[in-house]
Amino acid sequence: HAVKFYQLLGGGLKDAGWQREHMSLNRLAILPNLTHYEMGLAPQMVDAALPFLDGEGRAKSWGEQVSGK
């Protein structure tokens, strides 16, 4: 159900592109090795959610990642 909802928001429907130029603004986080009971207290959840909540959700392009910008 989560993947279908993500697709309804426009995520995962087309290739993001070599430099992420077509990357969807929506994100789907998969946190491996956690149950839904553990996710609320998991440090991985904080790492995944804070950039989104702080409005820093725009993924850097490949060039920005390589140059460290």
PDB file of N, CA, C and O in Angstrom:
ATOM      1  N   HIS A   1       0.810  -1.183   0.000  1.00  0.00           N
ATOM      2  CA  HIS A   1       0.000   0.000   0.000  1.00  0.00           C
ATOM      3  C   HIS A   1       0.863   1.260   0.000  1.00  0.00           C
ATOM      4  O   HIS A   1       0.522   2.252  -0.643  1.00  0.00           O
ATOM      5  N   ALA A   2       1.964   1.216   0.713  1.00  0.00           N
ATOM      6  CA  ALA A   2       2.822   2.397   0.796  1.00  0.00           C
ATOM      7  C   ALA A   2       3.415   2.747  -0.563  1.00  0.00           C
ATOM      8  O   ALA A   2       3.499   3.924  -0.912  1.00  0.00           O
ATOM      9  N   VAL A   3       3.823   1.751  -1.329  1.00  0.00           N
ATOM     10  CA  VAL A   3       4.402   2.006  -2.652  1.00  0.00           C
ATOM     11  C   VAL A   3       3.347   2.578  -3.588  1.00  0.00           C
ATOM     12  O   VAL A   3       3.642   3.498  -4.350  1.00  0.00           O
ATOM     13  N   LYS A   4       2.131   2.058  -3.548  1.00  0.00           N
ATOM     14  CA  LYS A   4       1.053   2.573  -4.395  1.00  0.00           C
ATOM     15  C   LYS A   4       0.762   4.033  -4.048  1.00  0.00           C
ATOM     16  O   LYS A   4       0.581   4.852  -4.949  1.00  0.00           O
ATOM     17  N   PHE A   5       0.715   4.369  -2.773  1.00  0.00           N
ATOM     18  CA  PHE A   5       0.487   5.750  -2.351  1.00  0.00           C
ATOM     19  C   PHE A   5       1.621   6.652  -2.839  1.00  0.00           C
ATOM     20  O   PHE A   5       1.377   7.763  -3.309  1.00  0.00           O
ATOM     21  N   TYR A   6       2.848   6.175  -2.726  1.00  0.00           N
ATOM     22  CA  TYR A   6       4.015   6.915  -3.219  1.00  0.00           C
ATOM     23  C   TYR A   6       3.883   7.178  -4.716  1.00  0.00           C
ATOM     24  O   TYR A   6       4.189   8.276  -5.181  1.00  0.00           O
ATOM     25  N   GLN A   7       3.433   6.190  -5.464  1.00  0.00           N
ATOM     26  CA  GLN A   7       3.236   6.364  -6.904  1.00  0.00           C
ATOM     27  C   GLN A   7       2.122   7.361  -7.193  1.00  0.00           C
ATOM     28  O   GLN A   7       2.227   8.134  -8.145  1.00  0.00           O
ATOM     29  N   LEU A   8       1.067   7.365  -6.401  1.00  0.00           N
ATOM     30  CA  LEU A   8      -0.013   8.336  -6.588  1.00  0.00           C
ATOM     31  C   LEU A   8       0.474   9.765  -6.363  1.00  0.00           C
ATOM     32  O   LEU A   8      -0.081  10.708  -6.927  1.00  0.00           O
ATOM     33  N   LEU A   9       1.505   9.924  -5.543  1.00  0.00           N
ATOM     34  CA  LEU A   9       2.109  11.240  -5.328  1.00  0.00           C
ATOM     35  C   LEU A   9       3.118  11.599  -6.417  1.00  0.00           C
ATOM     36  O   LEU A   9       3.699  12.684  -6.393  1.00  0.00           O
ATOM     37  N   GLY A  10       3.322  10.701  -7.358  1.00  0.00           N
ATOM     38  CA  GLY A  10       4.230  10.963  -8.466  1.00  0.00           C
ATOM     39  C   GLY A  10       5.613  10.380  -8.305  1.00  0.00           C
ATOM     40  O   GLY A  10       6.464  10.580  -9.171  1.00  0.00           O
ATOM     41  N   GLY A  11       5.863   9.674  -7.237  1.00  0.00           N
ATOM     42  CA  GLY A  11       7.185   9.110  -6.996  1.00  0.00           C
ATOM     43  C   GLY A  11       7.384   7.779  -7.686  1.00  0.00           C
ATOM     44  O   GLY A  11       6.460   6.972  -7.783  1.00  0.00           O
ATOM     45  N   GLY A  12       8.589   7.556  -8.162  1.00  0.00           N
ATOM     46  CA  GLY A  12       8.964   6.277  -8.725  1.00  0.00           C
ATOM     47  C   GLY A  12       8.350   5.944 -10.070  1.00  0.00           C
ATOM     48  O   GLY A  12       8.379   4.787 -10.490  1.00  0.00           O
ATOM     49  N   LEU A  13       7.797   6.930 -10.753  1.00  0.00           N
ATOM     50  CA  LEU A  13       7.129   6.650 -12.024  1.00  0.00           C
ATOM     51  C   LEU A  13       8.028   6.837 -13.235  1.00  0.00           C
ATOM     52  O   LEU A  13       7.724   6.338 -14.319  1.00  0.00           O
ATOM     53  N   LYS A  14       9.136   7.553 -13.058  1.00  0.00           N
ATOM     54  CA  LYS A  14      10.070   7.702 -14.173  1.00  0.00           C
ATOM     55  C   LYS A  14      11.485   7.783 -13.618  1.00  0.00           C
ATOM     56  O   LYS A  14      11.696   8.028 -12.430  1.00  0.00           O
ATOM     57  N   ASP A  15      12.431   7.575 -14.493  1.00  0.00           N
ATOM     58  CA  ASP A  15      13.833   7.613 -14.109  1.00  0.00           C
ATOM     59  C   ASP A  15      14.201   9.009 -13.611  1.00  0.00           C
ATOM     60  O   ASP A  15      13.773  10.006 -14.194  1.00  0.00           O
ATOM     61  N   ALA A  16      14.982   9.089 -12.551  1.00  0.00           N
ATOM     62  CA  ALA A  16      15.369  10.378 -11.985  1.00  0.00           C
ATOM     63  C   ALA A  16      16.366  11.128 -12.860  1.00  0.00           C
ATOM     64  O   ALA A  16      16.515  12.341 -12.718  1.00  0.00           O
ATOM     65  N   GLY A  17      17.040  10.440 -13.747  1.00  0.00           N
ATOM     66  CA  GLY A  17      18.040  11.085 -14.597  1.00  0.00           C
ATOM     67  C   GLY A  17      19.429  10.969 -13.999  1.00  0.00           C
ATOM     68  O   GLY A  17      19.587  10.789 -12.792  1.00  0.00           O
ATOM     69  N   TRP A  18      20.430  11.074 -14.855  1.00  0.00           N
ATOM     70  CA  TRP A  18      21.822  10.937 -14.413  1.00  0.00           C
ATOM     71  C   TRP A  18      22.201  11.971 -13.372  1.00  0.00           C
ATOM     72  O   TRP A  18      22.979  11.680 -12.463  1.00  0.00           O
ATOM     73  N   GLN A  19      21.660  13.181 -13.494  1.00  0.00           N
ATOM     74  CA  GLN A  19      22.000  14.240 -12.552  1.00  0.00           C
ATOM     75  C   GLN A  19      20.816  14.593 -11.661  1.00  0.00           C
ATOM     76  O   GLN A  19      20.758  15.682 -11.091  1.00  0.00           O
ATOM     77  N   ARG A  20      19.871  13.658 -11.547  1.00  0.00           N
ATOM     78  CA  ARG A  20      18.682  13.810 -10.710  1.00  0.00           C
ATOM     79  C   ARG A  20      17.772  14.938 -11.177  1.00  0.00           C
ATOM     80  O   ARG A  20      17.000  15.484 -10.389  1.00  0.00           O
ATOM     81  N   GLU A  21      17.859  15.287 -12.451  1.00  0.00           N
ATOM     82  CA  GLU A  21      17.078  16.409 -12.967  1.00  0.00           C
ATOM     83  C   GLU A  21      15.581  16.128 -13.013  1.00  0.00           C
ATOM     84  O   GLU A  21      14.783  17.062 -13.083  1.00  0.00           O
ATOM     85  N   HIS A  22      15.190  14.871 -12.975  1.00  0.00           N
ATOM     86  CA  HIS A  22      13.767  14.514 -13.010  1.00  0.00           C
ATOM     87  C   HIS A  22      13.301  13.871 -11.708  1.00  0.00           C
ATOM     88  O   HIS A  22      12.240  13.248 -11.669  1.00  0.00           O
ATOM     89  N   MET A  23      14.075  14.015 -10.657  1.00  0.00           N
ATOM     90  CA  MET A  23      13.737  13.362  -9.398  1.00  0.00           C
ATOM     91  C   MET A  23      12.467  13.967  -8.810  1.00  0.00           C
ATOM     92  O   MET A  23      12.304  15.186  -8.772  1.00  0.00           O
ATOM     93  N   SER A  24      11.588  13.112  -8.362  1.00  0.00           N
ATOM     94  CA  SER A  24      10.330  13.535  -7.750  1.00  0.00           C
ATOM     95  C   SER A  24      10.595  14.297  -6.457  1.00  0.00           C
ATOM     96  O   SER A  24      11.576  14.036  -5.760  1.00  0.00           O
ATOM     97  N   LEU A  25       9.714  15.239  -6.144  1.00  0.00           N
ATOM     98  CA  LEU A  25       9.836  15.955  -4.876  1.00  0.00           C
ATOM     99  C   LEU A  25       9.410  15.086  -3.696  1.00  0.00           C
ATOM    100  O   LEU A  25       9.761  15.376  -2.552  1.00  0.00           O
ATOM    101  N   ASN A  26       8.660  14.028  -3.968  1.00  0.00           N
ATOM    102  CA  ASN A  26       8.209  13.115  -2.923  1.00  0.00           C
ATOM    103  C   ASN A  26       9.260  12.042  -2.686  1.00  0.00           C
ATOM    104  O   ASN A  26       9.970  11.642  -3.609  1.00  0.00           O
ATOM    105  N   ARG A  27       9.354  11.586  -1.468  1.00  0.00           N
ATOM    106  CA  ARG A  27      10.350  10.579  -1.117  1.00  0.00           C
ATOM    107  C   ARG A  27       9.688   9.416  -0.393  1.00  0.00           C
ATOM    108  O   ARG A  27       8.683   9.586   0.296  1.00  0.00           O
ATOM    109  N   LEU A  28      10.257   8.258  -0.557  1.00  0.00           N
ATOM    110  CA  LEU A  28       9.835   7.063   0.168  1.00  0.00           C
ATOM    111  C   LEU A  28      11.066   6.530   0.883  1.00  0.00           C
ATOM    112  O   LEU A  28      12.044   6.144   0.242  1.00  0.00           O
ATOM    113  N   ALA A  29      11.019   6.507   2.194  1.00  0.00           N
ATOM    114  CA  ALA A  29      12.148   6.004   2.982  1.00  0.00           C
ATOM    115  C   ALA A  29      11.866   4.568   3.395  1.00  0.00           C
ATOM    116  O   ALA A  29      10.796   4.261   3.921  1.00  0.00           O
ATOM    117  N   ILE A  30      12.818   3.709   3.157  1.00  0.00           N
ATOM    118  CA  ILE A  30      12.741   2.324   3.613  1.00  0.00           C
ATOM    119  C   ILE A  30      13.851   2.138   4.635  1.00  0.00           C
ATOM    120  O   ILE A  30      15.033   2.278   4.321  1.00  0.00           O
ATOM    121  N   LEU A  31      13.460   1.826   5.844  1.00  0.00           N
ATOM    122  CA  LEU A  31      14.422   1.666   6.925  1.00  0.00           C
ATOM    123  C   LEU A  31      14.557   0.175   7.217  1.00  0.00           C
ATOM    124  O   LEU A  31      13.706  -0.408   7.890  1.00  0.00           O
ATOM    125  N   PRO A  32      15.625  -0.441   6.712  1.00  0.00           N
ATOM    126  CA  PRO A  32      15.771  -1.891   6.861  1.00  0.00           C
ATOM    127  C   PRO A  32      16.004  -2.317   8.309  1.00  0.00           C
ATOM    128  O   PRO A  32      16.525  -1.563   9.132  1.00  0.00           O
ATOM    129  N   ASN A  33      15.606  -3.522   8.579  1.00  0.00           N
ATOM    130  CA  ASN A  33      15.840  -4.175   9.868  1.00  0.00           C
ATOM    131  C   ASN A  33      15.112  -3.500  11.034  1.00  0.00           C
ATOM    132  O   ASN A  33      15.560  -3.582  12.178  1.00  0.00           O
ATOM    133  N   LEU A  34      13.991  -2.833  10.742  1.00  0.00           N
ATOM    134  CA  LEU A  34      13.177  -2.232  11.797  1.00  0.00           C
ATOM    135  C   LEU A  34      11.732  -2.677  11.638  1.00  0.00           C
ATOM    136  O   LEU A  34      11.237  -2.839  10.523  1.00  0.00           O
ATOM    137  N   THR A  35      11.068  -2.872  12.764  1.00  0.00           N
ATOM    138  CA  THR A  35       9.631  -3.114  12.704  1.00  0.00           C
ATOM    139  C   THR A  35       8.919  -1.774  12.846  1.00  0.00           C
ATOM    140  O   THR A  35       9.543  -0.769  13.186  1.00  0.00           O
ATOM    141  N   HIS A  36       7.622  -1.761  12.587  1.00  0.00           N
ATOM    142  CA  HIS A  36       6.884  -0.511  12.735  1.00  0.00           C
ATOM    143  C   HIS A  36       6.816  -0.091  14.206  1.00  0.00           C
ATOM    144  O   HIS A  36       6.548   1.074  14.497  1.00  0.00           O
ATOM    145  N   TYR A  37       7.051  -1.008  15.125  1.00  0.00           N
ATOM    146  CA  TYR A  37       7.089  -0.659  16.541  1.00  0.00           C
ATOM    147  C   TYR A  37       8.359   0.120  16.885  1.00  0.00           C
ATOM    148  O   TYR A  37       8.331   1.002  17.744  1.00  0.00           O
ATOM    149  N   GLU A  38       9.453  -0.197  16.229  1.00  0.00           N
ATOM    150  CA  GLU A  38      10.764   0.393  16.546  1.00  0.00           C
ATOM    151  C   GLU A  38      11.030   1.713  15.827  1.00  0.00           C
ATOM    152  O   GLU A  38      11.883   2.490  16.255  1.00  0.00           O
ATOM    153  N   MET A  39      10.315   1.967  14.751  1.00  0.00           N
ATOM    154  CA  MET A  39      10.650   3.103  13.894  1.00  0.00           C
ATOM    155  C   MET A  39      10.598   4.450  14.612  1.00  0.00           C
ATOM    156  O   MET A  39      11.411   5.328  14.323  1.00  0.00           O
ATOM    157  N   GLY A  40       9.669   4.628  15.529  1.00  0.00           N
ATOM    158  CA  GLY A  40       9.527   5.910  16.216  1.00  0.00           C
ATOM    159  C   GLY A  40      10.726   6.294  17.059  1.00  0.00           C
ATOM    160  O   GLY A  40      10.964   7.481  17.281  1.00  0.00           O
ATOM    161  N   LEU A  41      11.476   5.333  17.528  1.00  0.00           N
ATOM    162  CA  LEU A  41      12.641   5.598  18.373  1.00  0.00           C
ATOM    163  C   LEU A  41      13.968   5.343  17.671  1.00  0.00           C
ATOM    164  O   LEU A  41      15.029   5.498  18.276  1.00  0.00           O
ATOM    165  N   ALA A  42      13.919   4.959  16.418  1.00  0.00           N
ATOM    166  CA  ALA A  42      15.142   4.603  15.695  1.00  0.00           C
ATOM    167  C   ALA A  42      15.893   5.850  15.225  1.00  0.00           C
ATOM    168  O   ALA A  42      15.283   6.747  14.643  1.00  0.00           O
ATOM    169  N   PRO A  43      17.208   5.921  15.466  1.00  0.00           N
ATOM    170  CA  PRO A  43      17.996   7.051  14.964  1.00  0.00           C
ATOM    171  C   PRO A  43      17.906   7.198  13.442  1.00  0.00           C
ATOM    172  O   PRO A  43      18.001   8.309  12.920  1.00  0.00           O
ATOM    173  N   GLN A  44      17.724   6.084  12.731  1.00  0.00           N
ATOM    174  CA  GLN A  44      17.619   6.145  11.275  1.00  0.00           C
ATOM    175  C   GLN A  44      16.394   6.952  10.847  1.00  0.00           C
ATOM    176  O   GLN A  44      16.428   7.619   9.813  1.00  0.00           O
ATOM    177  N   MET A  45      15.318   6.900  11.624  1.00  0.00           N
ATOM    178  CA  MET A  45      14.119   7.663  11.301  1.00  0.00           C
ATOM    179  C   MET A  45      14.397   9.158  11.406  1.00  0.00           C
ATOM    180  O   MET A  45      13.958   9.940  10.564  1.00  0.00           O
ATOM    181  N   VAL A  46      15.121   9.544  12.433  1.00  0.00           N
ATOM    182  CA  VAL A  46      15.481  10.955  12.603  1.00  0.00           C
ATOM    183  C   VAL A  46      16.344  11.416  11.436  1.00  0.00           C
ATOM    184  O   VAL A  46      16.114  12.487  10.874  1.00  0.00           O
ATOM    185  N   ASP A  47      17.335  10.610  11.073  1.00  0.00           N
ATOM    186  CA  ASP A  47      18.216  10.961   9.958  1.00  0.00           C
ATOM    187  C   ASP A  47      17.446  11.107   8.652  1.00  0.00           C
ATOM    188  O   ASP A  47      17.774  11.959   7.827  1.00  0.00           O
ATOM    189  N   ALA A  48      16.433  10.285   8.467  1.00  0.00           N
ATOM    190  CA  ALA A  48      15.649  10.336   7.233  1.00  0.00           C
ATOM    191  C   ALA A  48      14.630  11.468   7.245  1.00  0.00           C
ATOM    192  O   ALA A  48      14.382  12.087   6.210  1.00  0.00           O
ATOM    193  N   ALA A  49      14.036  11.746   8.406  1.00  0.00           N
ATOM    194  CA  ALA A  49      12.919  12.691   8.465  1.00  0.00           C
ATOM    195  C   ALA A  49      13.334  14.147   8.655  1.00  0.00           C
ATOM    196  O   ALA A  49      12.678  15.034   8.109  1.00  0.00           O
ATOM    197  N   LEU A  50      14.383  14.423   9.398  1.00  0.00           N
ATOM    198  CA  LEU A  50      14.732  15.816   9.697  1.00  0.00           C
ATOM    199  C   LEU A  50      14.994  16.675   8.465  1.00  0.00           C
ATOM    200  O   LEU A  50      14.467  17.785   8.397  1.00  0.00           O
ATOM    201  N   PRO A  51      15.769  16.227   7.498  1.00  0.00           N
ATOM    202  CA  PRO A  51      15.961  17.073   6.309  1.00  0.00           C
ATOM    203  C   PRO A  51      14.635  17.400   5.615  1.00  0.00           C
ATOM    204  O   PRO A  51      14.450  18.518   5.135  1.00  0.00           O
ATOM    205  N   PHE A  52      13.724  16.444   5.560  1.00  0.00           N
ATOM    206  CA  PHE A  52      12.413  16.681   4.960  1.00  0.00           C
ATOM    207  C   PHE A  52      11.633  17.706   5.779  1.00  0.00           C
ATOM    208  O   PHE A  52      11.074  18.649   5.218  1.00  0.00           O
ATOM    209  N   LEU A  53      11.590  17.532   7.092  1.00  0.00           N
ATOM    210  CA  LEU A  53      10.834  18.436   7.957  1.00  0.00           C
ATOM    211  C   LEU A  53      11.435  19.834   7.997  1.00  0.00           C
ATOM    212  O   LEU A  53      10.711  20.813   8.181  1.00  0.00           O
ATOM    213  N   ASP A  54      12.736  19.938   7.831  1.00  0.00           N
ATOM    214  CA  ASP A  54      13.415  21.235   7.820  1.00  0.00           C
ATOM    215  C   ASP A  54      13.360  21.920   6.461  1.00  0.00           C
ATOM    216  O   ASP A  54      13.923  23.001   6.285  1.00  0.00           O
ATOM    217  N   GLY A  55      12.687  21.297   5.502  1.00  0.00           N
ATOM    218  CA  GLY A  55      12.574  21.894   4.174  1.00  0.00           C
ATOM    219  C   GLY A  55      13.809  21.728   3.319  1.00  0.00           C
ATOM    220  O   GLY A  55      13.978  22.443   2.331  1.00  0.00           O
ATOM    221  N   GLU A  56      14.666  20.808   3.677  1.00  0.00           N
ATOM    222  CA  GLU A  56      15.888  20.564   2.919  1.00  0.00           C
ATOM    223  C   GLU A  56      15.739  19.315   2.062  1.00  0.00           C
ATOM    224  O   GLU A  56      16.714  18.603   1.821  1.00  0.00           O
ATOM    225  N   GLY A  57      14.534  19.052   1.605  1.00  0.00           N
ATOM    226  CA  GLY A  57      14.249  17.819   0.897  1.00  0.00           C
ATOM    227  C   GLY A  57      14.773  17.749  -0.518  1.00  0.00           C
ATOM    228  O   GLY A  57      14.762  16.672  -1.113  1.00  0.00           O
ATOM    229  N   ARG A  58      15.237  18.866  -1.088  1.00  0.00           N
ATOM    230  CA  ARG A  58      15.713  18.823  -2.461  1.00  0.00           C
ATOM    231  C   ARG A  58      16.994  18.020  -2.528  1.00  0.00           C
ATOM    232  O   ARG A  58      17.988  18.347  -1.880  1.00  0.00           O
ATOM    233  N   ALA A  59      16.953  16.982  -3.307  1.00  0.00           N
ATOM    234  CA  ALA A  59      18.137  16.136  -3.467  1.00  0.00           C
ATOM    235  C   ALA A  59      19.188  16.872  -4.283  1.00  0.00           C
ATOM    236  O   ALA A  59      18.867  17.531  -5.272  1.00  0.00           O
ATOM    237  N   LYS A  60      20.424  16.760  -3.871  1.00  0.00           N
ATOM    238  CA  LYS A  60      21.509  17.389  -4.616  1.00  0.00           C
ATOM    239  C   LYS A  60      21.739  16.657  -5.926  1.00  0.00           C
ATOM    240  O   LYS A  60      21.555  15.444  -6.019  1.00  0.00           O
ATOM    241  N   SER A  61      22.140  17.409  -6.929  1.00  0.00           N
ATOM    242  CA  SER A  61      22.499  16.783  -8.200  1.00  0.00           C
ATOM    243  C   SER A  61      23.809  16.025  -8.014  1.00  0.00           C
ATOM    244  O   SER A  61      24.511  16.193  -7.018  1.00  0.00           O
ATOM    245  N   TRP A  62      24.115  15.188  -8.997  1.00  0.00           N
ATOM    246  CA  TRP A  62      25.367  14.441  -8.942  1.00  0.00           C
ATOM    247  C   TRP A  62      26.545  15.408  -8.852  1.00  0.00           C
ATOM    248  O   TRP A  62      27.467  15.183  -8.069  1.00  0.00           O
ATOM    249  N   GLY A  63      26.526  16.478  -9.642  1.00  0.00           N
ATOM    250  CA  GLY A  63      27.608  17.459  -9.632  1.00  0.00           C
ATOM    251  C   GLY A  63      27.757  18.133  -8.276  1.00  0.00           C
ATOM    252  O   GLY A  63      28.878  18.357  -7.819  1.00  0.00           O
ATOM    253  N   GLU A  64      26.641  18.460  -7.624  1.00  0.00           N
ATOM    254  CA  GLU A  64      26.690  19.075  -6.302  1.00  0.00           C
ATOM    255  C   GLU A  64      27.256  18.111  -5.268  1.00  0.00           C
ATOM    256  O   GLU A  64      28.003  18.519  -4.379  1.00  0.00           O
ATOM    257  N   GLN A  65      26.907  16.850  -5.380  1.00  0.00           N
ATOM    258  CA  GLN A  65      27.425  15.864  -4.440  1.00  0.00           C
ATOM    259  C   GLN A  65      28.924  15.680  -4.602  1.00  0.00           C
ATOM    260  O   GLN A  65      29.652  15.593  -3.613  1.00  0.00           O
ATOM    261  N   VAL A  66      29.387  15.622  -5.839  1.00  0.00           N
ATOM    262  CA  VAL A  66      30.810  15.409  -6.105  1.00  0.00           C
ATOM    263  C   VAL A  66      31.633  16.611  -5.656  1.00  0.00           C
ATOM    264  O   VAL A  66      32.715  16.451  -5.090  1.00  0.00           O
ATOM    265  N   SER A  67      31.118  17.820  -5.907  1.00  0.00           N
ATOM    266  CA  SER A  67      31.874  19.024  -5.567  1.00  0.00           C
ATOM    267  C   SER A  67      31.743  19.403  -4.100  1.00  0.00           C
ATOM    268  O   SER A  67      32.477  20.264  -3.614  1.00  0.00           O
ATOM    269  N   GLY A  68      30.809  18.764  -3.385  1.00  0.00           N
ATOM    270  CA  GLY A  68      30.644  19.058  -1.969  1.00  0.00           C
ATOM    271  C   GLY A  68      29.833  20.305  -1.693  1.00  0.00           C
ATOM    272  O   GLY A  68      29.857  20.815  -0.573  1.00  0.00           O
ATOM    273  N   LYS A  69      29.121  20.809  -2.675  1.00  0.00           N
ATOM    274  CA  LYS A  69      28.303  22.021  -2.481  1.00  0.00           C
ATOM    275  C   LYS A  69      27.035  21.702  -1.750  1.00  0.00           C
ATOM    276  O   LYS A  69      26.226  22.595  -1.499  1.00  0.00           O
TER     277      LYS A  69
END
